Amino acid sequence: MSIRILLVEDNPENRDMLSRRLIRRGYQMSFAMDGAEAVRLTQAELPDLVLMDLSLPVMDGWEATRQLKADPATREIPVIALTAHAMVGDRERAIAAGADDYDTKPVDLERLLSKIERLTPGKGA
């Protein structure tokens, strides 16, 4: 069984590039373009992991993560926060919002893969 990842990313180029790389590694992908859609899809699909961009329209990734972690049905799903605008304190803010880990864009694929594997033990192919 392959790991199901919800990629929350409003930038089509970023979404396309990262999802192609993850699909090649055997992950099943679904997508949300904003934070509200991310919350809805996570509740409906219960993916194994969420990759959450923090700068999103409608509802930002900070609030979407807080809502997922407040919901008993989605609380245990790991969230890795992603941001291109890494500022001092962002990692701490992301963890405080409920993210299980944090990474910066552009994504270092090997580093991200190690975080995915650490947060989804025993769920890989």
C-alpha positions as CSV (number, residue, x, y, z in Angstrom):
1,M,0.0,0.0,0.0
2,S,1.5,3.3,-1.0
3,I,1.3,6.4,1.2
4,R,-1.4,8.9,0.3
5,I,-0.3,12.5,0.5
6,L,-2.5,15.6,0.2
7,L,-0.4,18.4,-1.3
8,V,-1.8,21.8,-0.5
9,E,-0.2,24.3,-2.9
10,D,-1.8,27.2,-4.8
11,N,1.1,27.7,-7.2
12,P,0.6,25.4,-10.2
13,E,4.3,25.1,-11.1
14,N,5.3,24.2,-7.5
15,R,2.4,21.7,-7.2
16,D,3.3,20.1,-10.6
17,M,7.0,19.8,-9.9
18,L,6.7,18.4,-6.4
19,S,3.9,16.0,-7.2
20,R,5.7,14.6,-10.2
21,R,8.7,13.9,-8.1
22,L,6.7,12.3,-5.3
23,I,4.6,10.2,-7.7
24,R,7.8,8.8,-9.2
25,R,8.8,7.7,-5.7
26,G,5.5,5.7,-5.4
27,Y,3.3,8.1,-3.4
28,Q,-0.4,8.6,-4.2
29,M,-1.2,12.3,-4.5
30,S,-4.3,14.4,-4.1
31,F,-4.4,18.2,-4.2
32,A,-6.0,21.3,-2.6
33,M,-5.5,24.8,-3.8
34,D,-6.4,26.7,-0.6
35,G,-6.6,26.1,3.1
36,A,-10.4,25.6,3.3
37,E,-10.2,23.0,0.5
38,A,-7.4,21.3,2.4
39,V,-9.5,21.0,5.6
40,R,-12.5,19.6,3.5
41,L,-10.4,17.1,1.6
42,T,-8.4,16.0,4.6
43,Q,-11.7,15.3,6.5
44,A,-13.1,13.4,3.5
45,E,-10.1,11.5,2.3
46,L,-8.1,11.0,5.5
47,P,-4.7,11.0,3.8
48,D,-1.6,9.5,5.5
49,L,0.1,12.9,5.4
50,V,-0.5,16.6,4.5
51,L,2.1,18.8,2.8
52,M,0.7,22.3,3.7
53,D,1.9,25.5,2.1
54,L,1.5,28.3,4.6
55,S,0.8,31.1,2.1
56,L,-2.6,30.2,0.7
57,P,-5.8,32.0,-0.5
58,V,-9.2,31.7,1.2
59,M,-7.7,30.3,4.5
60,D,-3.9,30.3,5.1
61,G,-2.0,27.1,6.0
62,W,-1.5,28.2,9.6
63,E,-5.3,28.3,10.2
64,A,-5.9,25.1,8.1
65,T,-3.3,23.3,10.2
66,R,-4.9,24.5,13.4
67,Q,-8.3,23.3,12.3
68,L,-7.0,19.9,11.3
69,K,-5.3,19.4,14.6
70,A,-8.4,20.6,16.5
71,D,-10.6,17.9,14.8
72,P,-10.5,14.5,16.4
73,A,-11.0,12.8,13.0
74,T,-7.8,14.5,11.5
75,R,-5.7,15.3,14.6
76,E,-3.4,12.3,14.1
77,I,-2.7,13.0,10.4
78,P,0.9,14.4,10.2
79,V,1.2,17.8,8.6
80,I,4.5,19.1,7.2
81,A,4.3,22.9,6.8
82,L,6.0,24.3,3.6
83,T,7.0,27.9,3.0
84,A,9.1,29.8,0.4
85,H,9.3,32.8,2.7
86,A,11.1,31.4,5.6
87,M,11.4,34.0,8.4
88,V,12.9,33.8,11.8
89,G,10.3,32.1,14.0
90,D,8.3,30.5,11.2
91,R,9.3,27.0,12.2
92,E,8.3,27.6,15.8
93,R,5.0,29.2,14.6
94,A,4.3,26.2,12.4
95,I,4.9,23.8,15.2
96,A,2.8,25.9,17.5
97,A,-0.1,25.8,15.0
98,G,0.1,22.0,15.1
99,A,2.4,21.1,12.2
100,D,4.5,18.0,12.9
101,D,7.4,19.3,10.9
102,Y,8.5,22.2,8.7
103,D,10.4,22.6,5.5
104,T,11.4,25.4,3.1
105,K,10.9,25.8,-0.6
106,P,12.4,25.2,-3.0
107,V,12.1,21.7,-1.6
108,D,15.2,19.5,-1.0
109,L,13.5,16.2,-2.1
110,E,15.8,13.9,-0.1
111,R,15.3,15.9,3.1
112,L,11.5,16.0,2.6
113,L,11.4,12.3,1.8
114,S,13.2,11.6,5.1
115,K,10.6,13.7,7.0
116,I,7.7,11.9,5.2
117,E,9.1,8.5,6.0
118,R,9.7,9.5,9.7
119,L,6.1,10.7,10.0
120,T,4.5,7.7,8.3
121,P,6.3,4.6,9.7
122,G,5.1,1.3,8.4
123,K,2.9,2.8,5.8
124,G,5.2,2.7,2.8
125,A,5.2,0.3,-0.1
